[in-house]
Amino acid sequence: MSDTVTAAMIVIGDEILSGRTKDKNIGFVADYLTELGIDLEEVRIVSDHQDRIIEAVNSLRARYDYVFTSGGIGPTHDDITADAISAAFGLPCTHHPEAMALMQAAYSKRGLEFTQSRKRMARTPEGATLIANPVSTAPGFRVENVHVMAGVPKIMQAMMDSIAPTLKGGAKIHSRTVDCPLGEGDIGAPLTAIQEAQPQTMIGSYPRFENGAYSTQIVVRSRDEAILQQTVAQVEEMVAGLVKNRTGVVGR
């Protein structure tokens, strides 16, 4: 198992960019991958435009261990993800025989016609591996390190569960939070010094404003538990020292 496994996500859909639909998948995928020890390092939101999807897929699949996409694999004319992924890999887009069989059976069971529009959801790049969809049958698919999933959150989440056993994880990142009653402007310099002295950590500061006063949450992250604990101790000591030397209201 390598120390670091990286990933990117592509959210596809004009409805996301227009604001008509609010994305609910990015946060879920970020949390899910973190639990697997996979670092989500980049997210792109692209329109239903084939050239934009191709560019994003080819750029990100070369840079990261995994790429996950959501959206654009439905039955309508603007669901072009399968075509775009096929073009990105230089593969023909065909009706996957296993997907066709699964969907034919599902629609027959419901007494519905397996129309040409519905058959669009069985199209994948030639040779793709299917991603199971226990919610509504129509599968996602994988080509090399690119995993293509639905945009509907419930379905996408079920697909993530389907592929999780196939993903290799890296060393998990541990985190600790230190609450600081001072604003970022008061802690910026000493916190920077700690970060520079501890390059194996990632230190983030998140300001808050409550009851007329600024405070900060300091989050320390590292793959090494011992280094994490050492750095947290340094941050806590820094905060205690600054608080001891301050009186009155402290601004941001």
C-alpha positions, 0 to 999 in steps of 0.5 A: 500500500502506497502512502498516498493515493490521489483522486479527482472528481468531475461533476457534469451538467449544465443544471449544476452550473446554472444553479438550478440543481445544487450539487450534493455529491462532492462532499459525499465523495470527499468524505467517502474517499477520506475514509478509504485513505484516498486524497481528493485533490481536485474537482471540476464542474463542466457543462454538457459539452463533449469537448469540455468533458473530454478535456477534463477527463484526459487531463485528470486521468493522467494526473491522478490515480482515480477519476470519478464523474457524476452526471450525464448518463441518463436517457435524454439527448443531453446525457452525453457522458458515455459518448464523451468518455468513449471519445476521450479514450478513443473507443466506440460507444456501444450498447453493453450486452450485460447492461442491456440484459439487466435493464431489459429484465428490469423494465419487463418486470415493471411492465414497461417498454425498453425504449430506445431512450432507455437503451441509451443508459446501457451505452458504454465505451467498448470493453468498459466494466460495469458499476452496479446500480442497486437503486435503479438498475441502469449501471455506471461504468469504469474505463481504466482509472475513470469511474462514471456514475449517475448524478442522482445522489442516492444512485451515485452513493450506491455506486460508490458502495459498489466500487469501494472494494475495488479501490486501493487506499493509501495511508489514512490522514488523521486530524485533530482540532484545536479551538483558539479564542483568538482571531487569525490575525493574532495567530498567523505568524506563529502558526506559519512557523509551526507549519514550516517546522512540521512539513509532514502536517497540513494545518488549516485555520478557520475563522468564526465570528460569534457574540461580537468576537473572532475566534479560530478553529485550527485543524491539524492533519497528518498521516503520521499519528506521532507527528500529529500529536507533536504538532497539536501539542505545539499548537496548543502551547502557542494558543495558551501562550498568546491567550496568557499575554492578551487581555481585552477584546482581540480583533481579527 
